[in-house]
Each structure stands twice: as C-alpha cells, then as structure tokens.
Amino acid sequence: MDVERAGVCGTDMEFFSGAMSYLHTGQAKYPMRIGHEWSGTVSAVGPGVAETWLGRRVTGDTMLGCGRCARCRSGRQHVCADRYEIGVRNGWPGALAEQVPVPVKALQVLPEQVDAALGALVEPGGNALRAVRGAALPPGGRLLILGPGAIGLLTAQIALAQGADVHLLGRSAESLAFAASVGFPQGWTTATLPDLTWDAVIDASNGPELPALAVELVEPGRRVVYVGLAAEPSLIDSRTLALKDVTAVGVLSASGGFAGTVELFASGEVDPRPLVAATVGLDDVAAVLAGERRPGWGAGPKIHVDPRTRS
C-alpha cells in the first residue's frame, strides 16, 4: 500500500515516550514502526489476491485477528488474543512510512468523495461511531463527552449528526474555544458544568479520575462509554454502577465502524477535516511525536503526515 496520509494519535506519542502499556506487557517492543490511522492506494497484491485491487483508494482496520479462534469466527477479531495491531501490537509495521502491508480482508474501499485526509480520519472516526452507538441515546438525548480531543470531537460530530444535544467537558480554555469554533459551544469545565440530566456520558479522555466521574454524572438506568485510556489505572466504585443500574460499555478499536464512518464522511453529514491542525512530512514526525506545535499550525488536535513530501 502506498500511504498518502497518516494520522498521529496519542497511542503513537505514548510509544515514542515509552509510556504505552504494551511495551511493559511484552505485546510490543522496539524497534517498531508506528502509525495506524491512514489512507492510501493499493500498489501491489500478494498471492491469491485479485489484481482488481490495484489502484484502489483504501483505508483499513488496525486489528488483525488470527481468523481461527472462536472470537474471530464470531466477528470479534479485534479482541483476538493472538491479534496483530498495525503499528501497535506484535510487530506489525505501521503507516508512518511510504508503504504499509495490510491484509485484503482488513481493507475498506474509499469513494471519491472521501479524500486522503478524510480517509486517514476513518479509523479514529470508527472508534467515535462505535462510542456513539454504545451510548444508545434516546432520540434528541443529551450527551456529555469527557475530553475535547480528536476522538471526543469526532464523537461529538457524529452524535450531533444523529440529532443529539451535545456537551463537552474539558480542562483548558483553548480546547473548549476550539470546540466552539467547530460547532460545539456547549463546553464546560468541572467548575462550570451545569446540573443537567445526562442521558449518556462518553469518556474520550486520558484522565484517570474521569471514568468514575462519568458514572456519577450519568442518569440512572443509562449508559457510560469508555473509549479513552489513561496512562494509569482508573478506579470506579462498582456500588455506584450497580445502585444506579448503569450500563458500562468499553470500546476498543474501530472494528465494525469503518463502513458507517465512510458513509458519514462521503455524505457530508460529518466533516472532521477542520480537526487537522497541519499536514507535515516524515522528517517532522519525531518533533510531532515529542509534542511540538509550530507557529502557523491550526488549533486542531490532529496532525497528519504525508510521507510523499519532505520538509
């Protein structure tokens, strides 16, 4: 696959810093090539793969199950114990490069309405779509999203497109101001959060204290969804969960959300391109992974890489 665009996400930055948990559990090790949000064009095919794939614009699932176990056979390849994760787990090379190998079964074809930037946002968008589905909001329900980062804002865009009343909880005035600039003026901090009924709460943050807050805030009998991951354990009082009759939903990966996300992007119902602050070349990747933000870049939470260019 010739990579046309790759996104840098928090997981990549954790690998760069050494904080990512897979490095400590043995599920990943250096050296490794990271990058799991991407779009590109099929430039070569392996044995048994139809040559009609050549030239197709695609993105693809990160999670590559063994295909033999009970989980894979029941459509849960994303939690296969022996899975590879592109650019993340068990040594499968990632997309922060000029080319990336991807099994044909993991590919998602992109229509012409979905450009390279949108294509590289399908994977995080799939996570967001699954989070919205997991929230099971009633029609016109009020949703609180914890964390106005890339996944949080993608979740907000998808929920808004489906008719939800969307609110965001953030920490900094800058992140909430950016959220407002892309259509989400109902942004709060813990100090200003209004006392409202939250029909669902989605934690898209990396704050270890926020999973418990989600359970405290959600309306009894409703759902909390966890799509963000903290660098340290997050504690939830199961008594609160049980006494409020709350359903907790975990989301790992975009698996099952690719086709729906492509449809939303292609239709124009959701356009996450304003979330991309800048597109850089491979020479700039180390600086991006180290958290550098350069003058002239936008305020969005996502940085893209075009490996065909040089800085």
C-alpha positions as CSV (number, residue, x, y, z in Angstrom):
1,M,0.0,0.0,0.0
2,D,1.3,3.4,-0.9
3,V,0.5,5.7,2.1
4,E,-1.0,9.0,1.1
5,R,-1.8,10.3,4.6
6,A,-1.3,9.0,8.1
7,G,-2.6,10.5,11.4
8,V,-0.6,10.8,14.6
9,C,-2.5,9.9,17.7
10,G,-1.9,9.7,21.4
11,T,-1.0,6.0,21.2
12,D,1.8,6.8,18.8
13,M,3.1,9.5,21.2
14,E,3.0,7.0,24.1
15,F,5.1,4.6,22.1
16,F,7.6,7.4,21.4
17,S,7.8,8.4,25.1
18,G,7.8,4.8,26.3
19,A,4.6,5.1,28.3
20,M,2.4,2.8,26.2
21,S,1.3,-0.2,28.3
22,Y,2.0,-2.8,25.5
23,L,5.7,-2.0,25.9
24,H,5.5,-3.1,29.5
25,T,3.4,-6.2,28.9
26,G,5.5,-7.6,26.1
27,Q,2.9,-7.1,23.4
28,A,5.1,-4.6,21.7
29,K,8.8,-3.9,21.6
30,Y,11.4,-1.6,20.0
31,P,12.3,-1.3,17.2
32,M,8.9,-0.7,15.7
33,R,7.2,1.3,13.0
34,I,4.2,3.1,14.4
35,G,1.1,4.6,12.7
36,H,-2.4,3.1,12.5
37,E,-4.6,5.9,11.0
38,W,-4.0,6.0,7.3
39,S,-5.3,6.1,3.8
40,G,-3.5,5.2,0.6
41,T,-3.6,3.4,-2.8
42,V,-3.1,-0.4,-3.4
43,S,0.2,-0.6,-5.3
44,A,0.9,-4.3,-5.1
45,V,-1.0,-7.5,-4.3
46,G,0.1,-10.8,-2.8
47,P,-0.6,-14.4,-3.8
48,G,-4.3,-15.2,-4.2
49,V,-5.4,-11.5,-4.2
50,A,-7.3,-10.2,-7.2
51,E,-5.4,-7.7,-9.3
52,T,-8.6,-5.6,-9.5
53,W,-7.5,-4.2,-6.1
54,L,-4.6,-2.5,-7.8
55,G,-5.1,1.3,-7.9
56,R,-8.0,1.3,-5.4
57,R,-8.0,4.0,-2.7
58,V,-8.4,2.4,0.7
59,T,-8.1,2.6,4.4
60,G,-8.0,-0.4,6.7
61,D,-8.7,-1.9,10.1
62,T,-5.9,-1.8,12.6
63,M,-6.9,-5.1,14.3
64,L,-5.8,-8.3,12.5
65,G,-7.1,-11.4,14.2
66,C,-5.8,-14.9,13.7
67,G,-9.0,-15.9,11.8
68,R,-9.2,-19.3,13.5
69,C,-10.2,-18.8,17.1
70,A,-13.8,-18.6,18.5
71,R,-13.5,-14.8,18.8
72,C,-12.5,-14.3,15.2
73,R,-15.1,-16.7,13.9
74,S,-17.8,-14.8,15.8
75,G,-16.8,-11.4,14.4
76,R,-14.7,-10.3,17.4
77,Q,-11.3,-10.4,15.7
78,H,-10.4,-7.1,17.4
79,V,-10.2,-8.9,20.7
80,C,-8.4,-12.0,19.4
81,A,-5.7,-13.0,21.9
82,D,-3.2,-13.5,19.1
83,R,-4.1,-10.5,17.1
84,Y,-1.7,-8.1,15.4
85,E,-2.4,-4.4,15.5
86,I,-1.0,-2.4,12.6
87,G,1.7,-0.1,14.0
88,V,0.9,-1.1,17.6
89,R,1.0,-4.8,18.6
90,N,3.1,-7.8,18.0
91,G,5.4,-6.2,15.5
92,W,3.2,-5.5,12.5
93,P,4.7,-2.4,10.8
94,G,2.7,0.8,10.8
95,A,1.8,3.5,8.3
96,L,4.2,6.3,9.3
97,A,6.2,5.3,6.2
98,E,5.9,5.4,2.4
99,Q,4.3,2.0,2.3
100,V,2.4,-0.4,4.7
101,P,1.4,-4.0,4.3
102,V,-2.3,-4.7,5.0
103,P,-4.3,-8.0,4.5
104,V,-7.0,-7.6,2.0
105,K,-9.6,-8.7,4.5
106,A,-8.9,-5.6,6.6
107,L,-9.3,-3.1,3.7
108,Q,-12.1,-0.6,3.4
109,V,-12.6,1.0,-0.1
110,L,-12.9,4.8,-0.1
111,P,-15.3,6.5,-2.5
112,E,-14.1,9.6,-4.5
113,Q,-15.9,11.9,-2.0
114,V,-13.5,10.8,0.7
115,D,-10.2,12.4,0.1
116,A,-6.8,11.4,1.6
117,A,-7.3,13.5,4.8
118,L,-10.8,12.1,5.4
119,G,-9.5,8.6,4.7
120,A,-6.9,8.9,7.4
121,L,-9.7,10.0,9.8
122,V,-11.9,7.0,9.2
123,E,-10.1,4.8,11.8
124,P,-10.5,7.3,14.7
125,G,-13.9,8.1,13.3
126,G,-14.8,4.4,13.6
127,N,-13.9,4.5,17.3
128,A,-16.1,7.5,17.7
129,L,-19.0,5.9,15.8
130,R,-18.8,2.8,18.0
131,A,-18.8,5.0,21.1
132,V,-22.0,6.8,19.9
133,R,-23.6,3.5,19.1
134,G,-22.6,2.2,22.5
135,A,-24.3,5.2,24.3
136,A,-27.7,4.1,22.9
137,L,-29.0,7.6,23.3
138,P,-32.8,8.2,23.1
139,P,-34.0,10.5,20.3
140,G,-32.7,14.0,21.0
141,G,-30.9,12.8,24.1
142,R,-28.4,14.9,25.9
143,L,-24.8,13.6,25.7
144,L,-21.8,14.7,27.7
145,I,-18.4,13.9,26.2
146,L,-15.4,14.0,28.5
147,G,-12.4,15.2,26.6
148,P,-12.5,17.6,23.6
149,G,-9.6,15.9,21.8
150,A,-9.7,14.3,18.4
151,I,-11.8,11.3,19.5
152,G,-14.0,13.4,21.6
153,L,-14.7,15.9,18.8
154,L,-15.3,13.1,16.3
155,T,-17.7,11.6,18.7
156,A,-19.4,15.0,19.1
157,Q,-19.7,15.4,15.3
158,I,-21.2,12.0,14.8
159,A,-23.6,12.4,17.8
160,L,-24.7,15.8,16.5
161,A,-25.4,14.4,13.0
162,Q,-27.7,11.8,14.7
163,G,-29.6,14.5,16.5
164,A,-28.1,14.5,20.0
165,D,-27.8,17.5,22.2
166,V,-24.0,17.5,22.6
167,H,-22.0,18.9,25.5
168,L,-18.2,18.7,26.1
169,L,-16.2,18.7,29.3
170,G,-12.6,19.9,29.0
171,R,-9.8,21.3,31.1
172,S,-8.4,24.2,29.1
173,A,-10.0,27.3,27.7
174,E,-8.1,26.8,24.5
175,S,-9.5,23.3,23.8
176,L,-13.0,24.4,24.6
177,A,-12.6,27.5,22.4
178,F,-11.6,25.3,19.5
179,A,-14.6,23.0,20.1
180,A,-16.8,26.1,20.0
181,S,-15.2,27.2,16.7
182,V,-16.1,23.8,15.0
183,G,-19.7,23.9,16.2
184,F,-19.8,22.9,19.9
185,P,-20.4,26.0,22.1
186,Q,-21.7,23.9,25.0
187,G,-18.3,23.3,26.5
188,W,-17.7,23.2,30.2
189,T,-15.1,22.7,32.9
190,T,-15.7,20.8,36.1
191,A,-16.3,24.2,37.8
192,T,-18.9,25.4,35.3
193,L,-20.7,22.1,34.4
194,P,-24.4,22.7,34.7
195,D,-26.7,20.4,36.7
196,L,-28.4,18.7,33.8
197,T,-29.7,15.3,33.1
198,W,-27.1,13.4,31.1
199,D,-28.7,10.6,29.0
200,A,-25.3,9.2,28.3
201,V,-21.7,10.1,29.2
202,I,-18.8,9.1,26.9
203,D,-15.3,9.3,28.4
204,A,-12.9,10.1,25.5
205,S,-10.2,11.5,27.8
206,N,-7.0,10.2,29.3
207,G,-7.8,11.5,32.8
208,P,-7.7,8.6,35.4
209,E,-10.3,10.3,37.5
210,L,-12.9,10.8,34.8
211,P,-14.2,7.2,34.4
212,A,-15.6,7.5,38.0
213,L,-17.0,10.9,37.2
214,A,-18.8,9.5,34.2
215,V,-20.7,7.1,36.5
216,E,-21.5,9.8,39.0
217,L,-22.9,12.1,36.3
218,V,-24.9,9.8,34.1
219,E,-28.7,9.5,34.6
220,P,-29.6,6.2,36.4
221,G,-30.5,3.4,34.0
222,R,-28.5,4.9,31.2
223,R,-25.0,4.2,29.7
224,V,-21.4,5.3,30.1
225,V,-19.0,4.5,27.3
226,Y,-15.2,4.3,27.7
227,V,-13.2,4.9,24.6
228,G,-10.3,6.9,26.2
229,L,-7.4,5.3,28.0
230,A,-5.4,6.8,30.9
231,A,-1.7,6.1,31.5
232,E,-2.5,4.7,35.0
233,P,-5.4,2.7,36.4
234,S,-8.8,4.3,36.6
235,L,-10.9,3.3,39.6
236,I,-14.7,3.0,39.5
237,D,-16.9,2.3,42.6
238,S,-18.9,-0.7,41.4
239,R,-21.5,0.1,44.1
240,T,-22.4,3.3,42.2
241,L,-22.6,1.5,39.0
242,A,-24.9,-1.1,40.4
243,L,-27.1,1.1,42.6
244,K,-27.7,3.5,39.6
245,D,-28.3,0.5,37.3
246,V,-25.8,2.0,34.8
247,T,-24.5,0.0,31.8
248,A,-20.8,0.5,31.2
249,V,-19.6,-0.1,27.6
250,G,-15.9,-0.4,26.5
251,V,-14.8,0.4,23.0
252,L,-11.6,-1.0,21.6
253,S,-10.8,0.0,18.0
254,A,-12.9,1.0,15.0
255,S,-13.6,-2.6,14.0
256,G,-17.2,-2.7,12.9
257,G,-17.3,1.0,12.4
258,F,-15.5,1.5,9.2
259,A,-18.3,1.3,6.6
260,G,-20.6,3.5,8.7
261,T,-17.9,6.1,9.1
262,V,-17.1,6.2,5.4
263,E,-20.8,6.7,4.7
264,L,-21.0,9.6,7.1
265,F,-17.9,11.3,5.6
266,A,-18.9,10.6,2.0
267,S,-22.4,12.1,2.5
268,G,-21.0,15.3,4.1
269,E,-23.0,14.7,7.3
270,V,-19.7,14.7,9.2
271,D,-16.6,16.6,8.0
272,P,-13.8,16.3,10.5
273,R,-11.1,17.9,8.3
274,P,-11.1,21.1,10.5
275,L,-9.7,18.9,13.3
276,V,-6.4,18.6,11.4
277,A,-4.0,21.3,12.6
278,A,-1.3,20.6,10.0
279,T,0.0,18.1,7.5
280,V,3.7,17.6,7.6
281,G,6.4,15.3,6.1
282,L,8.1,12.3,7.5
283,D,11.1,14.5,8.5
284,D,8.8,16.2,11.1
285,V,7.4,13.1,12.7
286,A,9.8,13.0,15.6
287,A,9.0,16.6,16.6
288,V,5.3,15.9,16.4
289,L,5.6,12.7,18.5
290,A,7.5,14.8,21.1
291,G,4.5,17.1,21.3
292,E,5.9,20.2,19.4
293,R,3.4,22.6,18.0
294,R,4.8,25.1,15.4
295,P,3.8,28.7,14.7
296,G,1.3,28.7,11.8
297,W,-0.3,25.4,12.7
298,G,-4.0,25.4,13.4
299,A,-5.5,24.8,16.8
300,G,-7.0,21.4,15.9
301,P,-6.0,18.3,17.9
302,K,-4.9,16.1,15.0
303,I,-1.6,16.2,13.0
304,H,-1.4,14.4,9.7
305,V,1.7,13.2,7.8
306,D,2.1,13.0,4.1
307,P,5.0,10.6,3.5
308,R,5.3,11.7,-0.1
309,T,6.6,15.1,0.9
310,R,9.8,16.3,2.5
311,S,10.0,19.2,4.9
